[in-house]
Amino acid sequence: MKNLTDFALNEEYKHIQRLGDKLAELESLIEWEAFRPIISQIYNNHTDQGGRPNTDEILLVKMLVLQSLYGLSDPEMERQANDRISFRKFLGFPQKIPDHTTIWYFRERLIRSGKEQAIWDQLQTQIEVKGLTIRKGVIQDASFITADPGHAPADTPRGEEAKTRRSRDGTWAKKGKKSHFGYKLHILMDKEHQLIRRMETTTASRHDGQVDLSRKGETVYRDKGYFGVKPHASMDKTMHRGTRGHPLSIKEERRNRAIMRTRSLVERPFAVMKRVYRAGHMLVTTVARVNCKNLFSCFVFNLQQLRTINLPSS
């Protein structure tokens, strides 16, 4: 019966394949099995004491990738994975699709164990192995990821004492005349390949200049929000900002325009994640949970960006 079912699914999928399946392209870009030993460490049923078998590790990672790519909630992810043939093909036609509770618990396990960072590091390792090293500088920027502040009084406890569904860790920040509540996603993208290399999530009130993702030996391009803060990078290409009584000189304005042409490239990842992945507003309530969501948004962006790159011949 299983063979007959597999045959029917593959026959059904052939029509989607003829129309074009971008998920199949994404699936072939990286080595998914490399994530298995990382994720298997979060389960304790491999000991002599045994335990209930866990859901396949790669299946769960791919579920989070699909969820980020299409901006789906956990329940909607479960429904779509059962309904869409392209989703099931990407997942390897599993006999059973994980339910939304399993998806939630898997993400929580990743957060508690810190393994989401190991998944990100493994992706970066695979990118490096493809020959896509940083050669022409990096660009850093940050963007607000909003959350629901709720309507409780200001003195109502937050953090672990919070009793409402509003964001526990979110903070207020003002940019220009507009106030934002929630978090910030800080990313560092390489200039040449426009892949996100490093990322960090903070609360909204954290100043951009307090987060430096650059490293020694790099050239970093940054906007005026980082002015006055020396980066770890060896070459600082931060835009100058005029101060009271000290307006920008013509030379500084020309320098800013030259930097802007490169720095503006970093706006694209934020636009894609917010408009396409619908990841600009979070319903999860802590920095750790928002960071995990942000990480998989960056993961998916890199996968899609890899589709556009002519990989170096080995």
Residue frames as qw, qx, qy, qz and C-alpha x, y, z in Angstrom:
[[0.000, 0.886, 0.464, 0.000, 0.00, 0.00, 0.00],
 [0.318, -0.767, 0.099, 0.548, 2.87, 2.39, 0.82],
 [0.385, -0.110, 0.595, 0.697, 4.43, 1.84, -2.60],
 [0.166, 0.620, 0.678, 0.359, 1.08, 2.54, -4.25],
 [0.168, -0.917, -0.278, 0.229, 0.63, 5.70, -2.19],
 [0.387, -0.564, 0.310, 0.661, 4.14, 6.91, -3.04],
 [0.343, 0.201, 0.680, 0.617, 3.48, 6.28, -6.72],
 [0.047, 0.804, 0.570, 0.166, 0.23, 8.28, -6.59],
 [0.279, -0.863, -0.073, 0.416, 1.91, 11.20, -4.79],
 [0.396, -0.361, 0.470, 0.701, 4.77, 11.33, -7.27],
 [0.262, 0.442, 0.697, 0.501, 2.37, 11.22, -10.20],
 [0.077, -0.905, -0.415, 0.047, 0.39, 14.09, -8.67],
 [0.379, -0.731, 0.122, 0.554, 3.59, 16.06, -8.12],
 [0.538, 0.105, 0.528, 0.648, 4.68, 15.77, -11.78],
 [0.168, 0.817, 0.445, 0.327, 2.13, 18.43, -12.76],
 [0.325, -0.927, 0.002, 0.188, 3.60, 20.87, -10.20],
 [0.632, -0.346, 0.407, 0.562, 7.07, 20.02, -11.46],
 [0.454, 0.461, 0.516, 0.561, 6.11, 20.97, -15.01],
 [0.038, -0.939, -0.272, -0.206, 4.79, 24.32, -13.79],
 [0.340, 0.573, -0.393, 0.634, 7.98, 24.96, -11.82],
 [0.727, -0.618, -0.299, 0.019, 8.68, 24.19, -8.18],
 [0.147, 0.798, -0.374, 0.449, 10.96, 26.67, -6.41],
 [0.712, -0.564, 0.345, -0.237, 10.95, 24.51, -3.29],
 [0.970, 0.110, 0.103, 0.191, 12.69, 21.75, -5.21],
 [0.497, 0.689, -0.206, 0.487, 15.38, 24.26, -6.17],
 [0.304, -0.758, 0.365, -0.447, 15.83, 25.37, -2.57],
 [0.924, -0.305, 0.199, -0.118, 15.97, 21.76, -1.37],
 [0.907, 0.269, -0.001, 0.323, 18.96, 21.03, -3.61],
 [0.211, 0.881, -0.208, 0.369, 21.04, 24.04, -2.57],
 [0.198, -0.652, 0.622, -0.386, 22.41, 22.74, 0.74],
 [0.490, 0.065, -0.866, 0.078, 23.22, 19.48, 2.49],
 [0.598, -0.534, -0.055, -0.595, 20.30, 19.01, 4.89],
 [0.893, -0.214, -0.384, 0.095, 21.71, 15.89, 6.53],
 [0.441, 0.324, -0.418, 0.725, 24.47, 18.03, 8.03],
 [0.351, -0.488, 0.178, -0.779, 21.91, 19.40, 10.49],
 [0.828, -0.272, -0.438, -0.219, 20.91, 15.98, 11.84],
 [0.671, -0.086, -0.538, 0.502, 23.79, 15.47, 14.33],
 [0.028, 0.264, -0.248, 0.932, 23.23, 19.01, 15.64],
 [0.580, -0.310, -0.098, -0.746, 19.53, 18.54, 16.29],
 [0.791, -0.158, -0.589, -0.050, 19.74, 14.97, 17.58],
 [0.375, 0.126, -0.598, 0.697, 21.59, 16.32, 20.62],
 [0.335, -0.264, 0.192, -0.884, 18.42, 18.00, 21.93],
 [0.851, -0.195, -0.239, -0.424, 16.73, 14.62, 22.43],
 [0.262, -0.523, 0.756, -0.293, 17.56, 12.16, 25.20],
 [0.910, 0.054, 0.236, -0.337, 15.96, 9.03, 23.75],
 [0.714, 0.530, -0.457, 0.031, 19.25, 7.79, 22.28],
 [0.190, -0.567, 0.715, -0.361, 20.56, 6.67, 25.66],
 [0.181, 0.046, -0.981, 0.052, 20.45, 3.15, 27.13],
 [0.265, 0.283, 0.670, -0.633, 17.20, 4.08, 28.85],
 [0.156, 0.368, 0.777, 0.487, 15.61, 4.63, 25.45],
 [0.179, 0.455, 0.314, -0.814, 12.38, 6.57, 25.03],
 [0.574, 0.652, 0.465, -0.171, 9.69, 7.41, 22.53],
 [0.560, 0.172, 0.399, 0.706, 11.17, 7.98, 19.05],
 [0.038, 0.637, 0.107, -0.762, 11.28, 11.65, 18.13],
 [0.619, 0.743, 0.218, -0.132, 10.07, 13.12, 14.84],
 [0.776, 0.265, 0.155, 0.550, 12.70, 13.10, 12.11],
 [0.365, -0.595, -0.054, 0.714, 15.13, 15.98, 12.73],
 [0.192, -0.045, 0.476, 0.857, 15.45, 17.11, 9.11],
 [0.076, -0.602, -0.717, -0.343, 11.68, 17.05, 8.66],
 [0.296, -0.802, -0.405, 0.325, 11.29, 19.47, 11.57],
 [0.311, -0.430, 0.192, 0.826, 13.98, 21.85, 10.28],
 [0.094, 0.205, 0.642, 0.732, 12.30, 21.91, 6.88],
 [0.154, -0.736, -0.658, -0.043, 8.98, 22.65, 8.56],
 [0.280, -0.748, -0.161, 0.579, 10.49, 25.77, 10.15],
 [0.249, -0.179, 0.467, 0.830, 12.00, 26.76, 6.80],
 [0.005, -0.476, -0.727, -0.494, 8.62, 26.47, 5.08],
 [0.246, -0.781, -0.522, 0.241, 6.95, 28.35, 7.91],
 [0.276, -0.604, 0.061, 0.745, 9.38, 31.25, 7.55],
 [0.212, 0.023, 0.617, 0.758, 9.25, 31.29, 3.77],
 [0.148, -0.495, -0.669, -0.534, 5.46, 31.60, 3.66],
 [0.146, -0.283, 0.295, -0.901, 4.87, 33.50, 6.93],
 [0.650, -0.320, -0.579, -0.374, 2.66, 30.81, 8.47],
 [0.534, -0.530, 0.419, -0.508, 1.52, 30.28, 12.05],
 [0.192, -0.259, 0.942, -0.094, 2.08, 26.85, 13.61],
 [0.592, 0.325, 0.659, -0.330, -1.54, 25.67, 13.03],
 [0.593, 0.713, -0.057, -0.371, -1.53, 27.02, 9.47],
 [0.106, 0.591, -0.780, -0.174, 1.83, 25.34, 8.82],
 [0.407, -0.015, 0.900, -0.154, 0.29, 22.01, 9.83],
 [0.622, 0.556, 0.417, -0.360, -2.70, 22.55, 7.51],
 [0.439, 0.772, -0.321, -0.330, -0.64, 23.67, 4.54],
 [0.075, -0.478, 0.870, 0.098, 1.85, 20.80, 4.91],
 [0.481, 0.170, 0.845, -0.161, -1.03, 18.32, 4.79],
 [0.537, 0.687, 0.346, -0.346, -2.74, 20.08, 1.89],
 [0.372, 0.833, -0.294, -0.286, 0.00, 21.18, -0.55],
 [0.975, 0.165, 0.050, 0.143, 1.77, 18.59, -2.65],
 [0.481, 0.694, -0.298, 0.444, 4.83, 20.82, -3.14],
 [0.388, -0.692, 0.440, -0.421, 5.20, 21.08, 0.64],
 [0.926, -0.206, 0.292, -0.124, 4.99, 17.32, 1.06],
 [0.843, 0.451, -0.102, 0.275, 7.56, 16.78, -1.69],
 [0.150, 0.766, -0.400, 0.480, 9.95, 19.26, -0.02],
 [0.574, -0.535, 0.474, -0.399, 9.45, 17.37, 3.25],
 [0.073, 0.333, -0.935, -0.095, 10.15, 14.03, 1.57],
 [0.680, -0.176, -0.481, -0.524, 6.56, 12.72, 1.56],
 [0.066, -0.234, 0.825, -0.511, 6.57, 11.79, 5.27],
 [0.283, -0.342, -0.888, -0.121, 4.01, 9.25, 6.45],
 [0.297, -0.779, -0.527, 0.167, 2.88, 11.68, 9.14],
 [0.202, 0.667, -0.021, 0.716, 3.07, 15.47, 9.13],
 [0.320, -0.162, -0.601, 0.714, 4.06, 16.92, 12.55],
 [0.135, -0.822, -0.541, -0.122, 1.17, 18.73, 14.22],
 [0.096, 0.836, -0.055, 0.538, 1.39, 22.37, 15.29],
 [0.665, -0.727, 0.144, -0.094, 2.17, 21.43, 18.90],
 [0.894, -0.075, 0.169, 0.408, 5.19, 19.41, 17.76],
 [0.466, 0.642, 0.060, 0.606, 6.41, 22.37, 15.72],
 [0.272, -0.875, 0.084, -0.391, 6.10, 24.67, 18.74],
 [0.813, -0.544, 0.193, 0.070, 7.89, 22.27, 21.09],
 [0.832, 0.215, 0.118, 0.498, 10.69, 21.71, 18.56],
 [0.241, 0.765, -0.035, 0.597, 11.32, 25.45, 18.29],
 [0.534, -0.789, 0.149, -0.267, 11.32, 25.70, 22.10],
 [0.924, -0.237, 0.142, 0.264, 13.84, 22.86, 22.34],
 [0.636, 0.491, 0.038, 0.594, 16.11, 24.66, 19.88],
 [0.076, -0.843, 0.084, -0.526, 15.90, 27.86, 21.91],
 [0.727, -0.657, 0.156, -0.123, 16.52, 26.22, 25.30],
 [0.904, -0.127, 0.210, 0.350, 19.49, 24.25, 23.99],
 [0.084, -0.789, 0.297, 0.531, 20.93, 27.06, 21.88],
 [0.600, 0.035, 0.706, 0.375, 21.03, 24.75, 18.87],
 [0.457, 0.833, 0.311, -0.033, 19.37, 27.29, 16.57],
 [0.026, -0.897, 0.367, 0.246, 22.71, 29.12, 16.54],
 [0.494, -0.298, 0.770, 0.272, 24.49, 25.87, 15.66],
 [0.595, 0.542, 0.586, 0.093, 22.08, 25.44, 12.73],
 [0.245, 0.961, -0.007, -0.125, 22.93, 28.96, 11.57],
 [0.277, -0.716, 0.586, 0.258, 26.66, 28.28, 11.92],
 [0.619, 0.042, 0.751, 0.224, 26.33, 25.09, 9.88],
 [0.513, 0.783, 0.351, 0.022, 24.59, 27.02, 7.10],
 [0.044, 0.945, -0.277, -0.167, 27.43, 29.55, 7.10],
 [0.503, -0.419, 0.711, 0.255, 29.96, 26.72, 6.93],
 [0.639, 0.379, 0.645, 0.181, 28.22, 25.31, 3.87],
 [0.328, 0.938, 0.096, -0.063, 28.20, 28.76, 2.26],
 [0.203, -0.808, 0.505, 0.223, 31.95, 29.07, 2.86],
 [0.627, -0.110, 0.738, 0.223, 32.59, 25.60, 1.42],
 [0.589, 0.670, 0.443, 0.082, 30.87, 26.73, -1.79],
 [0.552, 0.155, 0.152, 0.805, 33.61, 29.35, -2.14],
 [0.060, -0.817, -0.314, -0.479, 31.37, 32.28, -1.17],
 [0.571, -0.348, -0.352, 0.655, 33.82, 33.91, 1.22],
 [0.041, -0.962, -0.188, 0.195, 33.77, 37.54, 2.31],
 [0.684, 0.096, 0.197, 0.696, 36.16, 39.43, 0.05],
 [0.196, 0.465, 0.228, 0.833, 34.76, 42.90, -0.65],
 [0.111, -0.196, 0.340, -0.913, 33.49, 44.12, 2.68],
 [0.174, -0.448, -0.869, 0.117, 30.36, 43.80, 4.78],
 [0.206, -0.424, -0.139, -0.871, 27.31, 45.97, 5.49],
 [0.199, -0.297, -0.825, 0.438, 25.59, 46.21, 8.86],
 [0.301, -0.305, -0.117, -0.896, 22.17, 47.62, 9.65],
 [0.043, 0.214, 0.871, -0.441, 19.20, 47.09, 11.95],
 [0.344, -0.278, -0.432, -0.786, 15.43, 47.23, 11.58],
 [0.454, -0.148, 0.519, -0.709, 12.50, 47.20, 13.98],
 [0.349, -0.189, -0.890, -0.224, 10.51, 43.99, 14.44],
 [0.386, -0.347, 0.158, -0.840, 7.31, 45.13, 16.08],
 [0.262, -0.206, -0.926, 0.177, 5.25, 43.31, 18.70],
 [0.372, -0.682, -0.447, -0.444, 1.99, 43.86, 20.58],
 [0.101, 0.351, -0.526, 0.768, 2.49, 46.04, 23.68],
 [0.308, -0.477, -0.812, 0.133, -0.95, 45.23, 25.04],
 [0.174, -0.699, -0.193, -0.666, -3.21, 47.61, 26.94],
 [0.674, -0.527, -0.437, 0.279, -2.17, 46.87, 30.50],
 [0.201, -0.978, 0.057, 0.003, -0.99, 49.79, 32.72],
 [0.436, 0.732, -0.467, 0.235, 2.67, 50.69, 32.49],
 [0.256, -0.566, 0.682, -0.386, 3.40, 49.35, 35.99],
 [0.957, -0.018, 0.102, -0.270, 1.99, 45.88, 35.20],
 [0.553, -0.499, 0.625, 0.234, 4.81, 43.30, 35.53],
 [0.694, 0.563, -0.372, -0.250, 6.61, 42.08, 32.43],
 [0.111, 0.501, -0.851, 0.106, 9.25, 39.39, 32.10],
 [0.290, -0.051, -0.955, 0.043, 8.60, 36.09, 33.89],
 [0.095, 0.299, 0.676, -0.667, 5.97, 37.75, 36.11],
 [0.331, 0.116, -0.303, -0.886, 3.83, 38.81, 33.16],
 [0.390, 0.246, 0.835, -0.300, 0.29, 37.46, 33.23],
 [0.548, 0.651, 0.115, -0.512, -0.87, 38.90, 29.90],
 [0.830, 0.306, 0.391, 0.253, -0.32, 37.76, 26.33],
 [0.265, 0.955, -0.135, -0.016, 1.53, 40.95, 25.45],
 [0.696, 0.480, -0.396, 0.358, 5.24, 40.91, 24.68],
 [0.747, -0.597, -0.170, 0.238, 7.30, 40.16, 27.79],
 [0.655, -0.288, 0.128, 0.687, 10.65, 41.51, 26.60],
 [0.370, 0.644, 0.349, 0.571, 9.67, 44.16, 24.06],
 [0.294, -0.538, -0.217, 0.760, 10.63, 47.79, 24.67],
 [0.320, 0.901, 0.282, -0.080, 9.72, 51.15, 23.18],
 [0.493, -0.229, 0.271, 0.794, 11.99, 53.13, 20.86],
 [0.319, 0.853, 0.235, -0.339, 11.50, 56.29, 18.87],
 [0.519, -0.002, 0.471, 0.713, 12.85, 56.94, 15.38],
 [0.007, 0.342, 0.347, 0.873, 12.12, 60.38, 14.05],
 [0.422, -0.203, 0.187, -0.863, 8.58, 61.17, 15.14],
 [0.821, -0.089, -0.395, -0.403, 7.39, 57.55, 15.16],
 [0.444, -0.471, 0.685, -0.335, 7.47, 55.21, 18.17],
 [0.710, 0.170, -0.647, -0.221, 8.02, 51.47, 17.81],
 [0.656, -0.447, 0.494, -0.356, 7.40, 48.71, 20.32],
 [0.987, 0.137, -0.023, -0.074, 9.13, 45.35, 20.15],
 [0.803, -0.312, 0.338, 0.377, 12.57, 44.30, 18.97],
 [0.278, 0.814, -0.374, -0.346, 15.40, 44.94, 16.55],
 [0.940, 0.138, 0.231, 0.209, 16.95, 42.60, 14.03],
 [0.078, -0.831, 0.443, 0.327, 20.63, 43.41, 13.43],
 [0.926, 0.251, 0.246, 0.140, 22.21, 41.82, 10.37],
 [0.171, -0.693, 0.506, 0.485, 25.59, 41.87, 8.68],
 [0.827, 0.492, 0.265, -0.060, 25.56, 41.14, 4.94],
 [0.564, -0.268, 0.431, 0.651, 28.52, 40.64, 2.64],
 [0.218, 0.651, -0.129, -0.715, 28.85, 43.20, -0.14],
 [0.088, 0.323, -0.778, -0.532, 29.71, 40.82, -2.98],
 [0.172, -0.165, -0.946, -0.222, 27.18, 38.00, -2.64],
 [0.422, -0.303, 0.019, -0.854, 24.60, 39.83, -0.51],
 [0.686, -0.263, -0.678, -0.017, 24.22, 36.89, 1.85],
 [0.488, -0.764, 0.145, -0.397, 23.44, 37.45, 5.53],
 [0.581, 0.336, -0.666, 0.325, 26.50, 36.31, 7.46],
 [0.256, -0.114, -0.720, 0.635, 25.70, 37.27, 11.04],
 [0.353, -0.578, -0.368, -0.637, 22.55, 38.29, 12.90],
 [0.219, -0.125, -0.712, 0.656, 21.43, 39.25, 16.37],
 [0.292, -0.675, -0.514, -0.441, 18.11, 40.17, 17.97],
 [0.212, -0.060, -0.516, 0.828, 17.75, 42.79, 20.69],
 [0.054, 0.730, 0.601, -0.320, 14.91, 44.80, 22.19],
 [0.355, 0.804, 0.320, 0.354, 13.84, 47.90, 20.25],
 [0.233, -0.971, 0.040, 0.015, 15.48, 50.35, 22.68],
 [0.751, -0.322, 0.300, 0.493, 18.99, 48.92, 22.12],
 [0.196, 0.850, -0.214, -0.440, 20.98, 51.50, 20.14],
 [0.866, 0.491, -0.092, 0.016, 22.35, 50.32, 16.81],
 [0.294, 0.760, -0.509, 0.277, 25.86, 51.37, 17.77],
 [0.544, -0.506, 0.591, -0.314, 25.86, 48.98, 20.75],
 [0.898, 0.097, 0.428, -0.022, 25.77, 45.96, 18.43],
 [0.185, 0.733, -0.555, -0.347, 28.88, 45.38, 16.34],
 [0.942, 0.113, 0.304, -0.091, 28.79, 42.29, 14.12],
 [0.581, 0.741, -0.331, 0.060, 31.93, 43.14, 12.14],
 [0.896, -0.337, 0.105, 0.268, 35.30, 41.46, 12.64],
 [0.277, -0.733, 0.412, 0.466, 38.95, 42.40, 12.36],
 [0.365, -0.125, 0.746, 0.543, 40.22, 42.35, 8.79],
 [0.271, 0.620, 0.708, 0.201, 36.87, 43.40, 7.28],
 [0.010, 0.065, 0.109, 0.992, 35.66, 46.66, 5.76],
 [0.023, 0.543, 0.809, -0.224, 32.26, 47.57, 7.20],
 [0.059, -0.319, -0.307, -0.895, 29.71, 49.96, 5.67],
 [0.169, -0.525, -0.747, 0.372, 27.19, 51.54, 8.09],
 [0.023, 0.781, 0.372, 0.500, 24.69, 54.41, 8.15],
 [0.019, 0.626, -0.241, 0.742, 24.72, 57.51, 10.36],
 [0.760, -0.554, -0.098, -0.325, 23.17, 55.65, 13.28],
 [0.913, -0.190, -0.125, 0.339, 26.58, 54.10, 13.98],
 [0.355, 0.740, -0.169, 0.546, 28.50, 57.38, 13.74],
 [0.246, -0.742, 0.409, -0.470, 30.99, 57.87, 16.57],
 [0.847, -0.321, 0.396, -0.153, 31.21, 54.16, 17.44],
 [0.150, 0.607, -0.744, -0.236, 34.39, 52.43, 16.31],
 [0.947, 0.059, -0.093, -0.302, 33.74, 48.93, 14.86],
 [0.783, -0.352, 0.479, 0.185, 35.81, 45.78, 15.24],
 [0.774, 0.557, 0.209, 0.218, 36.40, 45.94, 11.47],
 [0.615, -0.224, 0.143, 0.743, 39.80, 47.14, 10.27],
 [0.107, 0.142, 0.331, 0.927, 38.30, 49.63, 7.80],
 [0.103, 0.547, 0.638, -0.532, 35.43, 51.84, 8.96],
 [0.019, 0.227, 0.512, 0.828, 33.06, 53.07, 6.24],
 [0.067, -0.631, -0.695, 0.337, 30.46, 54.64, 8.52],
 [0.154, 0.725, 0.342, 0.578, 28.55, 57.63, 7.18],
 [0.241, 0.000, -0.359, 0.902, 29.30, 60.93, 8.93],
 [0.168, -0.769, -0.611, -0.086, 26.61, 62.86, 10.76],
 [0.139, 0.573, -0.078, 0.804, 26.52, 66.58, 11.23],
 [0.429, -0.489, -0.612, 0.450, 26.38, 67.93, 14.76],
 [0.075, -0.956, -0.279, 0.052, 25.29, 71.27, 16.22],
 [0.154, -0.910, 0.262, 0.283, 27.73, 73.91, 15.06],
 [0.256, -0.447, 0.765, 0.387, 29.60, 71.39, 12.88],
 [0.791, 0.452, 0.129, -0.392, 27.68, 70.74, 9.65],
 [0.846, 0.056, 0.432, 0.306, 29.04, 68.25, 7.15],
 [0.076, -0.607, 0.418, 0.672, 31.68, 69.51, 4.77],
 [0.680, 0.507, -0.257, -0.463, 31.37, 69.02, 1.01],
 [0.295, 0.421, -0.858, -0.013, 33.99, 66.27, 1.23],
 [0.260, -0.020, 0.866, -0.427, 32.05, 64.46, 3.97],
 [0.660, 0.384, 0.248, -0.597, 28.80, 64.72, 2.00],
 [0.592, 0.510, -0.540, -0.314, 30.50, 63.19, -1.04],
 [0.081, 0.280, -0.936, 0.196, 31.88, 60.43, 1.14],
 [0.486, 0.139, 0.647, -0.571, 28.41, 59.76, 2.55],
 [0.714, 0.455, -0.078, -0.527, 26.93, 59.48, -0.94],
 [0.440, 0.461, -0.762, -0.116, 29.64, 57.03, -1.97],
 [0.104, -0.119, 0.915, -0.371, 29.02, 54.87, 1.12],
 [0.593, 0.233, 0.369, -0.677, 25.24, 55.07, 0.66],
 [0.650, 0.392, -0.462, -0.459, 25.43, 53.38, -2.75],
 [0.412, 0.189, -0.885, 0.106, 26.90, 50.31, -1.08],
 [0.136, -0.013, 0.744, -0.654, 25.13, 50.53, 2.28],
 [0.604, 0.139, 0.034, -0.784, 21.68, 50.67, 0.66],
 [0.520, 0.152, -0.799, -0.262, 22.06, 47.05, -0.47],
 [0.102, -0.030, -0.890, 0.444, 21.23, 45.93, 3.07],
 [0.469, 0.112, 0.226, -0.847, 17.71, 47.35, 2.79],
 [0.605, 0.130, -0.600, -0.507, 16.68, 44.50, 0.48],
 [0.353, -0.058, -0.914, 0.190, 16.87, 41.65, 3.05],
 [0.123, 0.218, 0.589, -0.768, 14.72, 43.63, 5.46],
 [0.506, 0.228, -0.158, -0.817, 12.18, 44.41, 2.73],
 [0.550, 0.081, -0.778, -0.293, 11.97, 40.75, 1.69],
 [0.242, -0.107, -0.878, 0.400, 11.63, 39.47, 5.25],
 [0.199, 0.274, 0.459, -0.821, 8.95, 41.99, 6.16],
 [0.526, 0.334, -0.132, -0.771, 6.91, 42.13, 2.95],
 [0.620, 0.216, -0.679, -0.330, 7.36, 38.64, 1.52],
 [0.431, -0.029, -0.863, 0.261, 7.92, 36.50, 4.63],
 [0.464, -0.690, -0.260, -0.491, 5.61, 38.71, 6.75],
 [0.736, -0.233, -0.453, 0.445, 8.19, 38.67, 9.53],
 [0.163, 0.480, -0.133, 0.852, 8.04, 42.34, 10.45],
 [0.518, -0.455, 0.210, -0.693, 5.59, 41.79, 13.33],
 [0.370, 0.116, -0.906, 0.169, 5.97, 39.03, 15.89],
 [0.684, -0.490, -0.192, -0.505, 3.36, 37.42, 18.13],
 [0.792, -0.159, -0.474, 0.349, 5.91, 35.49, 20.20],
 [0.371, -0.900, -0.164, -0.161, 6.74, 37.17, 23.50],
 [0.640, -0.665, 0.203, 0.329, 10.47, 36.97, 24.31],
 [0.129, 0.800, -0.487, -0.326, 13.78, 38.02, 22.76],
 [0.358, -0.277, 0.878, 0.156, 14.85, 34.37, 22.51],
 [0.556, 0.438, 0.704, -0.061, 11.72, 33.37, 20.60],
 [0.389, 0.879, 0.021, -0.275, 11.87, 36.39, 18.31],
 [0.102, -0.687, 0.652, 0.304, 15.53, 35.64, 17.65],
 [0.490, 0.009, 0.862, 0.128, 14.71, 32.07, 16.58],
 [0.520, 0.709, 0.461, -0.125, 12.04, 33.37, 14.20],
 [0.175, 0.908, -0.244, -0.292, 14.44, 35.98, 12.84],
 [0.347, -0.469, 0.764, 0.274, 17.16, 33.39, 12.39],
 [0.535, 0.263, 0.787, 0.156, 15.00, 31.23, 10.17],
 [0.393, 0.876, 0.197, -0.197, 13.90, 34.29, 8.19],
 [0.009, -0.811, 0.508, 0.288, 17.58, 35.02, 7.53],
 [0.509, -0.144, 0.833, 0.161, 18.16, 31.32, 6.77],
 [0.568, 0.573, 0.591, 0.005, 15.42, 31.36, 4.12],
 [0.249, 0.928, -0.098, -0.261, 16.66, 34.64, 2.64],
 [0.213, -0.614, 0.700, 0.297, 20.10, 33.09, 2.19],
 [0.568, 0.158, 0.798, 0.122, 18.60, 30.03, 0.51],
 [0.489, 0.786, 0.372, -0.068, 16.76, 32.21, -1.96],
 [0.056, 0.904, -0.327, -0.270, 19.82, 34.35, -2.54],
 [0.474, -0.344, 0.763, 0.274, 21.91, 31.24, -3.27],
 [0.643, 0.495, 0.583, 0.038, 19.57, 30.52, -6.20],
 [0.354, 0.931, 0.059, -0.065, 20.76, 33.73, -7.88],
 [0.243, -0.799, 0.510, 0.208, 24.49, 33.19, -7.43],
 [0.820, 0.451, -0.353, -0.002, 26.78, 31.55, -9.97],
 [0.784, -0.570, 0.231, 0.084, 28.79, 29.31, -7.70],
 [0.053, 0.750, -0.627, -0.204, 32.57, 29.17, -8.24],
 [0.899, 0.229, -0.354, -0.119, 33.69, 26.09, -10.15],
 [0.728, -0.590, 0.350, -0.001, 35.57, 23.60, -7.99]]
